[in-house]
Amino acid sequence: MRLALGLSYSGGAYQGWQSQPSGQTVQDRLEAALAAFTTQPVATLCAGRTDAGVHGLMQVVHFDTPLQREPFSWVRGTNAHLPADIAVQWAQEVPQDFHARASALARRYAYVVLESPVRPSVEAGRVGWTFRPLDGAAMQAAAQHLIGEHDFTSFRASACQALSPVKQLRRLDIQRRGSYWRFDFEANAFLHHMIRNLMGCLLQVGQGLQPPTWIAEVLAARDRNAAAPTFSPDGLYFLGPVYDARWGLPERTAAYDWLP
């Protein structure tokens, strides 16, 4: 049968999602836990690969297995072999034509940024940080230039392996709650470092270092050197994929309520 899992993780201790020879990735830890639980090798495919330091609120993976067990047994059994900063939230049998990545209609991320003259402490690693005040109206105006289908070459990493730089950014919402800013992104797919590079530019606008129209110039340049430096992964969360309702998969986890 084919099984889908939803999991959340704190990415600070890991070298990203994708398996590495070091074994210090979220995928490596998950597959080791599944192998310990099932007593056989398990290879997973995910909805979206996250960078080192990036957190996941609802990563979705699928894998094929001959074992028949209750969904909650998969959750408890796998979690028994996972470190404290990774937890399977749900398990569900899915049709054979379901694919965690290919079946996703969109992906969602959120950035949480602390605006304060003093660096974060309790929330270190879980929020980005700017010591300069941010202008929300200016960032909102800049964001409008990014909505829609564009060539995002200026915002992709040099190591990006995507076949095309053209992506459709469907949503970019910016809200403030006290000293914390939250930026919500939704697109059909994202390029490597795309969100972190977008954030670097949005923060330059918010800090008054560039006008809102500068974003449009960076986009049109199709040149990574035209954009701001890549922002820290601290405070970046993969909220999860968006699937067609016909798959009947959960849309969120309890961790969603933890974010500002």
Residue frames as qw, qx, qy, qz and C-alpha x, y, z in Angstrom:
[[0.000, 0.888, 0.459, 0.000, 0.00, 0.00, 0.00],
 [0.347, 0.467, -0.055, 0.811, 0.99, 3.65, -0.33],
 [0.434, -0.697, -0.466, 0.329, 1.11, 5.66, 2.87],
 [0.187, 0.717, -0.020, 0.671, 1.28, 9.43, 3.37],
 [0.548, -0.480, -0.445, 0.521, 2.70, 10.99, 6.52],
 [0.038, 0.888, 0.041, 0.456, 2.47, 14.56, 7.75],
 [0.728, -0.330, -0.314, 0.512, 5.28, 15.68, 10.01],
 [0.044, -0.978, 0.049, -0.198, 6.59, 18.78, 11.74],
 [0.829, -0.105, -0.147, 0.530, 10.17, 19.54, 12.67],
 [0.189, -0.945, 0.132, 0.233, 12.51, 22.17, 14.02],
 [0.830, 0.513, -0.042, 0.215, 15.21, 22.47, 11.39],
 [0.121, -0.935, 0.323, -0.079, 17.93, 24.17, 13.41],
 [0.595, -0.506, 0.620, 0.077, 19.97, 21.03, 14.06],
 [0.785, 0.239, 0.554, 0.139, 19.75, 19.62, 10.52],
 [0.208, -0.328, 0.507, 0.769, 21.42, 20.12, 7.15],
 [0.449, 0.188, -0.336, -0.806, 18.08, 20.58, 5.46],
 [0.856, 0.063, 0.227, -0.460, 15.56, 17.99, 4.35],
 [0.832, 0.435, -0.307, -0.153, 17.31, 16.02, 1.61],
 [0.940, -0.281, 0.099, 0.168, 19.41, 12.99, 2.53],
 [0.230, 0.856, -0.452, 0.100, 23.17, 13.63, 2.80],
 [0.720, 0.219, -0.615, 0.235, 26.18, 11.36, 3.43],
 [0.004, 0.368, -0.586, 0.722, 26.46, 12.86, 6.91],
 [0.347, -0.386, -0.855, 0.005, 23.05, 11.47, 7.82],
 [0.135, -0.371, -0.466, 0.791, 22.25, 14.75, 9.57],
 [0.245, -0.102, -0.345, -0.900, 19.10, 15.67, 7.65],
 [0.603, 0.006, 0.379, -0.702, 15.42, 15.39, 8.43],
 [0.827, 0.260, -0.331, -0.373, 14.89, 12.82, 5.68],
 [0.452, 0.330, -0.798, 0.223, 17.74, 10.69, 7.04],
 [0.189, -0.140, 0.721, -0.651, 16.26, 10.74, 10.54],
 [0.727, 0.125, 0.132, -0.662, 12.76, 9.95, 9.31],
 [0.789, 0.301, -0.485, -0.229, 13.85, 7.04, 7.12],
 [0.263, 0.290, -0.837, 0.383, 15.99, 5.63, 9.94],
 [0.414, -0.050, 0.570, -0.708, 12.99, 5.79, 12.28],
 [0.807, 0.224, -0.091, -0.539, 10.72, 4.12, 9.72],
 [0.625, 0.345, -0.700, 0.002, 13.30, 1.39, 9.15],
 [0.006, 0.218, -0.813, 0.540, 13.55, 0.78, 12.89],
 [0.585, 0.071, 0.385, -0.710, 9.77, 0.59, 13.20],
 [0.844, 0.328, -0.096, -0.412, 9.18, -1.63, 10.16],
 [0.685, -0.374, 0.594, 0.198, 12.48, -3.59, 10.31],
 [0.677, 0.363, 0.483, 0.420, 13.02, -2.93, 6.60],
 [0.264, -0.140, 0.178, 0.937, 14.43, -0.07, 4.48],
 [0.224, 0.796, 0.547, -0.129, 11.97, 2.71, 3.63],
 [0.322, 0.039, 0.263, 0.908, 12.53, 5.38, 0.95],
 [0.111, 0.744, 0.524, -0.400, 10.36, 8.50, 1.20],
 [0.279, 0.395, 0.356, 0.800, 9.45, 11.24, -1.27],
 [0.132, -0.509, -0.463, 0.713, 8.53, 14.67, 0.09],
 [0.264, 0.853, 0.450, -0.001, 6.32, 17.58, -0.95],
 [0.247, 0.923, -0.107, 0.275, 9.06, 20.19, -0.69],
 [0.777, -0.025, -0.302, 0.552, 12.73, 20.14, 0.27],
 [0.256, -0.963, -0.050, -0.060, 13.74, 22.64, 2.95],
 [0.440, 0.660, -0.423, 0.437, 17.15, 24.25, 3.47],
 [0.554, -0.099, -0.603, 0.565, 19.36, 23.87, 6.52],
 [0.085, -0.107, -0.408, 0.903, 17.81, 25.68, 9.47],
 [0.442, -0.132, -0.279, -0.842, 14.34, 25.91, 7.92],
 [0.344, 0.018, 0.798, -0.494, 11.47, 24.50, 9.97],
 [0.301, -0.147, -0.760, -0.557, 8.49, 22.43, 8.80],
 [0.468, -0.048, 0.447, -0.761, 4.98, 22.66, 10.19],
 [0.821, 0.208, 0.446, -0.290, 3.48, 20.12, 7.80],
 [0.132, 0.464, -0.773, -0.413, 5.90, 18.38, 5.52],
 [0.884, 0.148, 0.237, -0.375, 4.16, 15.57, 3.62],
 [0.007, 0.452, -0.852, -0.264, 5.90, 12.41, 2.43],
 [0.914, 0.094, 0.038, -0.393, 4.74, 9.20, 0.83],
 [0.013, -0.454, 0.886, 0.093, 6.22, 5.72, 0.56],
 [0.813, 0.022, -0.417, -0.405, 5.15, 2.22, -0.41],
 [0.203, -0.379, 0.827, -0.361, 5.05, -0.59, 2.12],
 [0.508, -0.113, -0.805, -0.285, 3.68, -4.14, 2.29],
 [0.167, -0.148, -0.783, 0.581, 2.83, -3.67, 5.98],
 [0.336, -0.593, -0.482, -0.551, -0.77, -3.19, 7.04],
 [0.340, -0.265, -0.613, 0.662, -1.05, -1.21, 10.27],
 [0.062, -0.865, -0.493, 0.071, -3.48, 1.28, 11.76],
 [0.294, 0.798, -0.004, 0.526, -2.69, 4.94, 11.03],
 [0.410, -0.851, 0.200, -0.261, -2.11, 5.79, 14.69],
 [0.914, -0.262, 0.196, 0.241, 0.25, 2.83, 14.96],
 [0.659, 0.484, 0.074, 0.571, 2.39, 4.39, 12.24],
 [0.055, -0.872, 0.082, -0.479, 2.39, 7.71, 14.08],
 [0.658, -0.697, 0.247, -0.144, 3.30, 6.34, 17.50],
 [0.941, -0.061, 0.191, 0.273, 5.68, 3.68, 16.22],
 [0.588, 0.578, 0.010, 0.566, 7.67, 6.07, 14.04],
 [0.156, -0.870, 0.135, -0.447, 7.77, 8.81, 16.67],
 [0.842, -0.525, 0.114, 0.045, 9.22, 6.35, 19.17],
 [0.821, -0.008, 0.202, 0.534, 12.38, 6.30, 17.03],
 [0.331, 0.750, 0.131, 0.557, 12.54, 10.02, 16.16],
 [0.357, -0.018, -0.379, 0.853, 14.43, 12.76, 18.03],
 [0.029, -0.603, -0.590, 0.536, 12.39, 15.27, 20.03],
 [0.100, 0.540, -0.093, -0.831, 12.54, 17.95, 17.32],
 [0.333, 0.107, -0.685, -0.639, 10.83, 15.80, 14.64],
 [0.399, 0.146, 0.783, -0.453, 7.34, 14.33, 15.01],
 [0.102, -0.239, -0.801, -0.539, 4.91, 12.57, 12.68],
 [0.325, 0.043, 0.293, -0.898, 1.53, 14.25, 13.11],
 [0.782, 0.245, 0.285, -0.498, -0.69, 11.96, 11.05],
 [0.165, -0.208, 0.890, 0.372, -0.63, 8.94, 8.75],
 [0.670, 0.404, 0.280, -0.557, -3.10, 8.03, 6.04],
 [0.559, 0.106, 0.743, 0.353, -3.33, 5.41, 3.32],
 [0.314, 0.638, -0.117, -0.694, -3.54, 7.02, -0.12],
 [0.866, 0.459, 0.166, -0.114, -4.21, 5.76, -3.66],
 [0.795, -0.085, 0.321, 0.508, -1.26, 4.50, -5.70],
 [0.448, 0.620, 0.258, 0.590, -1.42, 7.53, -7.99],
 [0.286, -0.957, -0.045, -0.009, -0.87, 9.97, -5.12],
 [0.711, 0.227, -0.170, 0.643, 2.57, 11.60, -5.12],
 [0.395, -0.691, -0.312, 0.518, 3.63, 13.93, -2.31],
 [0.217, -0.413, 0.222, 0.856, 5.40, 16.31, -4.70],
 [0.037, 0.112, 0.673, 0.730, 3.68, 15.86, -8.06],
 [0.164, -0.621, -0.752, -0.150, 0.15, 15.93, -6.60],
 [0.234, -0.571, -0.328, 0.715, 0.75, 19.24, -4.82],
 [0.295, 0.817, 0.413, 0.273, -1.09, 22.17, -6.39],
 [0.075, 0.864, -0.172, 0.467, 0.90, 24.74, -4.42],
 [0.666, -0.158, -0.497, 0.533, 3.32, 25.17, -1.53],
 [0.246, -0.902, -0.126, -0.333, 3.08, 27.58, 1.38],
 [0.614, 0.016, -0.406, 0.677, 5.75, 29.16, 3.54],
 [0.270, -0.935, -0.178, -0.148, 5.79, 31.73, 6.32],
 [0.513, 0.291, -0.355, 0.726, 8.60, 33.96, 7.55],
 [0.455, -0.842, -0.289, 0.027, 8.46, 35.37, 11.07],
 [0.505, 0.410, -0.186, 0.737, 10.76, 38.35, 11.69],
 [0.445, -0.707, -0.374, 0.402, 11.44, 40.17, 14.94],
 [0.258, 0.738, 0.016, 0.623, 11.80, 43.95, 14.69],
 [0.631, -0.759, -0.113, 0.112, 13.86, 45.00, 17.70],
 [0.152, 0.877, -0.425, 0.163, 17.08, 46.87, 18.53],
 [0.409, -0.491, 0.751, -0.166, 18.10, 43.76, 20.51],
 [0.390, 0.217, -0.838, -0.314, 18.69, 40.34, 18.95],
 [0.825, -0.280, -0.233, -0.432, 16.30, 37.46, 19.76],
 [0.132, -0.463, 0.810, -0.335, 17.06, 35.19, 22.70],
 [0.602, 0.052, 0.705, -0.372, 14.25, 32.82, 23.71],
 [0.757, 0.545, 0.272, -0.235, 13.12, 32.70, 20.08],
 [0.030, -0.683, 0.614, 0.393, 16.65, 32.51, 18.62],
 [0.135, -0.130, 0.928, 0.323, 16.67, 30.36, 15.49],
 [0.207, 0.505, 0.836, -0.054, 12.89, 30.51, 15.28],
 [0.230, 0.916, 0.274, -0.181, 12.56, 34.09, 14.04],
 [0.571, 0.456, 0.064, 0.680, 14.48, 36.27, 11.66],
 [0.379, -0.706, -0.267, 0.535, 15.73, 39.60, 13.00],
 [0.361, 0.613, 0.146, 0.687, 15.99, 43.21, 11.88],
 [0.378, -0.438, -0.395, 0.713, 17.18, 45.99, 14.16],
 [0.027, 0.025, -0.199, -0.979, 15.93, 48.69, 11.79],
 [0.462, 0.383, 0.501, -0.623, 12.21, 49.68, 11.90],
 [0.238, 0.181, 0.822, 0.484, 10.14, 48.35, 9.00],
 [0.368, 0.261, -0.019, -0.892, 7.62, 50.26, 6.89],
 [0.491, 0.227, 0.833, -0.113, 4.71, 47.88, 6.30],
 [0.521, 0.737, 0.217, -0.371, 3.04, 50.00, 3.62],
 [0.202, 0.727, -0.556, -0.348, 6.26, 50.15, 1.59],
 [0.230, -0.212, 0.946, 0.088, 6.72, 46.38, 1.78],
 [0.541, 0.460, 0.650, -0.271, 3.08, 45.81, 0.79],
 [0.451, 0.793, -0.093, -0.399, 3.56, 48.04, -2.24],
 [0.047, 0.578, -0.774, -0.253, 6.73, 46.18, -3.21],
 [0.445, 0.011, 0.889, -0.109, 5.01, 42.82, -2.81],
 [0.624, 0.584, 0.315, -0.412, 2.42, 43.71, -5.44],
 [0.361, 0.705, -0.501, -0.350, 5.14, 43.70, -8.11],
 [0.083, -0.350, 0.933, 0.016, 5.87, 40.05, -7.31],
 [0.616, 0.222, 0.640, -0.403, 2.36, 38.59, -7.48],
 [0.733, 0.571, -0.055, -0.366, 1.62, 36.57, -10.60],
 [0.931, 0.110, 0.223, 0.268, 3.67, 34.49, -13.03],
 [0.108, 0.940, -0.311, -0.088, 7.20, 35.79, -13.50],
 [0.799, 0.322, -0.366, 0.352, 10.72, 34.78, -14.34],
 [0.560, -0.823, 0.070, -0.064, 12.30, 34.77, -10.86],
 [0.806, 0.323, -0.239, 0.434, 15.90, 34.33, -12.03],
 [0.082, 0.690, -0.313, 0.648, 16.98, 37.29, -9.87],
 [0.588, -0.515, 0.350, -0.516, 15.82, 35.40, -6.80],
 [0.992, -0.005, -0.119, -0.051, 17.22, 31.92, -7.45],
 [0.580, -0.644, 0.453, 0.210, 20.39, 30.41, -6.01],
 [0.281, 0.640, -0.628, -0.343, 23.27, 29.64, -8.34],
 [0.101, -0.184, 0.978, -0.015, 22.95, 25.96, -7.39],
 [0.642, 0.258, 0.360, -0.625, 19.22, 25.84, -8.21],
 [0.226, -0.084, 0.908, 0.342, 18.36, 22.77, -10.31],
 [0.498, 0.552, 0.498, -0.447, 14.85, 23.82, -11.37],
 [0.532, 0.297, 0.614, 0.502, 14.25, 23.36, -15.10],
 [0.128, 0.685, 0.349, 0.627, 12.52, 26.74, -15.39],
 [0.210, -0.066, -0.412, 0.884, 12.80, 29.99, -13.39],
 [0.359, -0.282, -0.271, -0.847, 9.19, 30.85, -14.20],
 [0.184, -0.291, -0.871, 0.350, 6.93, 30.42, -11.17],
 [0.265, -0.620, -0.394, -0.624, 3.52, 31.71, -10.17],
 [0.155, -0.050, -0.621, 0.766, 3.51, 33.56, -6.85],
 [0.246, -0.564, -0.689, -0.382, -0.15, 33.47, -5.84],
 [0.455, -0.844, -0.246, -0.147, -0.01, 35.15, -2.46],
 [0.512, 0.161, -0.389, 0.749, 2.34, 37.34, -0.43],
 [0.404, -0.814, -0.307, -0.282, 0.66, 38.63, 2.72],
 [0.399, 0.255, -0.457, 0.753, 2.42, 40.83, 5.27],
 [0.517, -0.739, -0.310, -0.302, 1.06, 41.33, 8.79],
 [0.212, 0.435, -0.567, 0.666, 2.40, 42.71, 12.05],
 [0.703, -0.586, -0.378, -0.143, 1.67, 41.50, 15.56],
 [0.590, -0.770, 0.071, 0.231, 3.49, 43.51, 18.20],
 [0.177, -0.758, 0.515, 0.359, 7.22, 43.33, 17.49],
 [0.502, -0.061, 0.820, 0.268, 6.82, 40.42, 15.05],
 [0.488, 0.468, -0.287, -0.679, 6.20, 40.55, 11.33],
 [0.643, 0.075, 0.762, 0.023, 4.78, 37.59, 9.44],
 [0.337, 0.485, -0.476, -0.652, 5.19, 37.14, 5.68],
 [0.723, 0.143, 0.657, -0.159, 3.05, 34.42, 4.03],
 [0.203, 0.468, -0.621, -0.595, 4.03, 33.07, 0.61],
 [0.743, 0.209, 0.619, -0.145, 2.12, 30.71, -1.67],
 [0.310, 0.586, -0.517, -0.542, 3.24, 29.59, -5.13],
 [0.934, 0.205, -0.171, -0.239, 2.88, 26.64, -7.46],
 [0.902, -0.080, -0.124, 0.407, 6.55, 25.94, -6.66],
 [0.199, -0.954, 0.182, 0.127, 9.60, 27.82, -5.42],
 [0.664, 0.580, -0.381, 0.279, 13.17, 28.05, -6.67],
 [0.756, -0.221, -0.368, 0.494, 16.12, 27.25, -4.42],
 [0.351, -0.279, -0.252, 0.858, 16.55, 30.16, -1.95],
 [0.029, 0.540, 0.470, 0.698, 13.75, 32.06, -3.73],
 [0.413, -0.813, -0.388, -0.131, 11.87, 33.01, -0.55],
 [0.620, -0.541, -0.082, 0.562, 15.04, 33.95, 1.34],
 [0.373, 0.073, 0.290, 0.878, 16.12, 36.16, -1.56],
 [0.136, -0.686, -0.475, -0.535, 12.68, 37.76, -1.81],
 [0.538, -0.759, -0.322, 0.175, 12.83, 38.46, 1.92],
 [0.561, -0.252, 0.044, 0.787, 16.22, 40.13, 1.60],
 [0.136, 0.329, 0.370, 0.858, 14.74, 42.54, -0.94],
 [0.350, -0.730, -0.492, -0.320, 11.49, 43.15, 0.94],
 [0.592, -0.638, -0.257, 0.420, 13.43, 44.03, 4.09],
 [0.411, -0.043, 0.146, 0.899, 15.61, 46.51, 2.22],
 [0.116, -0.537, -0.430, -0.716, 12.43, 48.23, 1.07],
 [0.545, -0.704, -0.454, -0.053, 10.94, 48.05, 4.56],
 [0.607, -0.472, -0.139, 0.624, 14.08, 49.59, 6.05],
 [0.162, 0.945, 0.080, -0.273, 13.91, 52.48, 3.60],
 [0.453, -0.455, 0.540, 0.544, 17.09, 51.47, 1.77],
 [0.102, 0.073, 0.733, 0.668, 15.22, 51.01, -1.52],
 [0.488, 0.125, 0.053, -0.862, 11.87, 52.28, -2.90],
 [0.729, 0.153, 0.593, -0.305, 9.02, 49.79, -3.51],
 [0.712, 0.648, -0.079, -0.259, 9.49, 50.07, -7.29],
 [0.007, -0.660, 0.746, 0.087, 13.02, 48.72, -6.95],
 [0.634, -0.033, 0.759, -0.144, 11.56, 45.22, -6.59],
 [0.735, 0.609, 0.239, -0.179, 10.15, 45.47, -10.13],
 [0.309, 0.826, -0.461, -0.096, 13.58, 46.49, -11.42],
 [0.330, -0.439, 0.833, -0.059, 15.23, 43.52, -9.72],
 [0.733, 0.252, 0.601, -0.194, 12.61, 41.16, -11.14],
 [0.641, 0.751, 0.017, -0.156, 13.08, 42.54, -14.66],
 [0.001, 0.787, -0.605, -0.124, 16.88, 42.31, -14.45],
 [0.988, 0.085, -0.098, -0.084, 16.83, 38.48, -14.31],
 [0.520, 0.506, -0.508, 0.464, 20.19, 38.72, -12.57],
 [0.711, -0.500, -0.446, 0.214, 20.89, 37.44, -9.06],
 [0.490, -0.035, -0.190, 0.850, 23.45, 40.23, -8.57],
 [0.113, -0.483, -0.212, -0.842, 20.67, 42.82, -8.86],
 [0.643, -0.600, -0.386, -0.277, 18.94, 41.58, -5.71],
 [0.372, -0.755, 0.391, -0.374, 19.72, 41.92, -2.00],
 [0.112, 0.361, -0.908, 0.181, 21.77, 39.37, -0.05],
 [0.602, -0.251, -0.727, -0.213, 20.03, 36.13, 0.91],
 [0.473, -0.591, 0.242, -0.607, 18.22, 36.48, 4.23],
 [0.136, -0.315, 0.884, -0.318, 18.88, 34.11, 7.14],
 [0.458, -0.196, -0.810, -0.311, 16.88, 30.85, 7.26],
 [0.092, -0.207, -0.727, 0.648, 15.98, 31.67, 10.88],
 [0.333, 0.369, 0.334, -0.801, 12.23, 32.22, 11.05],
 [0.479, 0.247, -0.536, -0.650, 11.36, 30.45, 7.79],
 [0.526, 0.026, 0.777, -0.345, 8.65, 27.78, 8.06],
 [0.236, -0.011, -0.795, -0.558, 7.37, 25.37, 5.42],
 [0.554, -0.002, 0.357, -0.752, 3.63, 25.43, 6.12],
 [0.558, 0.094, 0.824, -0.031, 3.07, 22.55, 3.73],
 [0.042, 0.055, 0.718, 0.692, 1.64, 21.66, 0.35],
 [0.554, 0.259, 0.222, -0.760, -1.85, 22.32, -0.98],
 [0.125, 0.017, 0.953, 0.275, -3.63, 19.26, -2.39],
 [0.464, -0.201, -0.486, -0.713, -6.89, 18.67, -4.16],
 [0.573, -0.277, 0.422, -0.645, -9.64, 17.85, -1.67],
 [0.892, 0.108, -0.304, -0.316, -10.17, 14.46, -3.35],
 [0.531, 0.302, -0.722, 0.325, -7.11, 13.10, -1.53],
 [0.674, -0.630, -0.306, -0.234, -8.76, 13.82, 1.82],
 [0.660, 0.039, -0.420, 0.622, -5.52, 14.77, 3.57],
 [0.350, -0.768, -0.337, 0.418, -5.29, 17.07, 6.63],
 [0.357, 0.825, 0.113, 0.423, -4.67, 20.71, 5.77],
 [0.034, -0.780, 0.360, -0.511, -2.84, 21.76, 8.93],
 [0.657, -0.138, -0.652, 0.352, -1.22, 20.59, 12.15],
 [0.460, -0.801, -0.340, 0.174, -1.43, 21.91, 15.70],
 [0.565, -0.247, 0.051, 0.786, 1.90, 23.69, 15.15],
 [0.167, 0.580, 0.389, 0.696, 0.09, 26.23, 12.95],
 [0.376, -0.852, -0.309, -0.191, -1.44, 27.75, 16.07],
 [0.695, -0.468, -0.079, 0.540, 2.01, 28.26, 17.58],
 [0.438, 0.242, 0.212, 0.839, 3.16, 30.83, 14.99],
 [0.022, 0.400, 0.255, -0.880, 2.41, 34.54, 15.59]]
